Amino acid sequence: MTTYINIAGESREASSLTVPGDRTFRNAWQFSGNVVEVDMVAARNIWRDKIRQARAPELEKLDTEFMKALESGASTTAITEKKQALRDAPALSSIDEATTPDALTAVQPIPGVTVI
């Protein structure tokens, strides 16, 4: 059975290609001769989306903590700062500075959460 890789409507036989071992950025793949490379511009956008997905449950938890703090009269400063850091995570300069897929996946801006 022959396996093909289709990128942007162009199909090639997989056995004739050098393909990345990690499929994290599959939607950022591009052909470069007989090599499948990762388009880093597209990969950065994919990573930003993954960060957004990973931060959503964390923001929900912080929203709950914020409401509890408001109801009890406790300070909300630390919670507000954590929420802002989560909102800022997709815009980190380290994402733009990453030049390889490995460097990009090493950007893990959410404490206690692994972005995958």
C-alpha positions in Angstrom: 0.0 0.0 0.0 1.4 3.4 -1.0 1.1 6.3 1.4 0.9 9.9 0.1 1.4 13.2 1.8 -0.9 16.0 0.6 0.2 19.6 1.2 -1.9 22.4 -0.2 -3.4 20.1 -2.8 -0.1 18.6 -4.0 0.3 14.9 -3.2 3.6 13.0 -3.2 4.6 9.5 -2.2 5.7 9.5 1.4 8.5 7.0 0.9 10.3 9.4 -1.4 10.3 12.2 1.2 12.1 13.2 4.3 9.3 14.0 6.7 9.5 15.6 10.2 9.1 13.0 13.0 6.7 15.2 14.9 3.3 16.0 13.5 2.6 19.0 15.9 3.0 21.4 13.1 1.5 19.2 10.3 -0.6 22.1 9.0 2.5 24.1 8.6 4.3 21.6 6.4 5.6 22.6 3.0 7.5 20.7 0.3 11.1 21.7 -0.4 12.4 19.3 -3.0 12.2 15.8 -1.4 12.1 17.3 2.1 9.0 18.2 4.0 9.8 21.3 6.1 7.9 23.3 8.6 6.9 26.8 7.6 7.9 28.6 10.8 5.5 31.6 10.2 2.6 29.2 10.0 3.9 27.1 12.9 4.1 30.1 15.2 0.4 30.8 14.5 -0.5 27.2 15.2 1.5 27.5 18.5 -0.3 30.7 19.5 -3.6 28.9 18.9 -2.5 26.0 21.0 -1.5 28.4 23.8 -5.0 30.0 23.6 -6.6 26.6 23.9 -4.4 25.6 26.8 -5.1 28.9 28.7 -8.9 28.7 28.5 -9.4 26.4 31.4 -6.9 28.3 33.4 -8.7 31.6 32.8 -12.0 30.0 33.9 -10.4 28.9 37.2 -9.0 32.4 37.7 -12.5 33.9 36.9 -13.9 31.7 39.7 -11.1 32.8 42.1 -11.7 36.4 41.2 -15.4 36.2 41.9 -14.8 34.5 45.3 -12.2 37.2 46.2 -14.7 39.9 45.3 -17.4 38.3 47.3 -15.2 38.0 50.4 -13.5 41.4 50.0 -10.1 39.9 49.4 -7.5 41.4 47.1 -7.9 40.6 43.4 -4.5 42.0 42.4 -2.6 38.8 42.1 -5.5 37.1 40.3 -5.7 40.0 37.8 -2.0 39.8 37.2 -2.2 36.0 36.5 -5.1 36.6 34.1 -3.2 39.3 32.2 -0.1 37.1 31.9 -2.4 34.4 30.3 -3.9 36.9 28.0 -0.4 38.1 27.0 1.0 34.6 26.5 0.3 34.3 22.7 2.2 37.5 22.1 5.4 36.5 23.8 8.6 37.5 21.9 10.0 34.0 22.4 7.4 32.7 20.0 8.6 35.1 17.3 12.3 34.3 18.2 11.9 30.5 17.8 13.6 29.4 14.6 12.9 25.7 14.8 9.8 23.6 15.8 11.7 22.3 18.9 12.5 25.9 20.0 8.8 26.7 19.5 7.5 23.8 21.5 9.9 24.8 24.3 7.9 28.0 24.8 5.6 26.9 27.6 4.2 30.1 29.0 1.5 28.7 31.3 2.8 27.5 34.7 1.8 24.0 35.5 0.3 23.4 32.0 2.1 21.8 29.1 1.0 23.2 25.8 1.0 20.4 23.1 
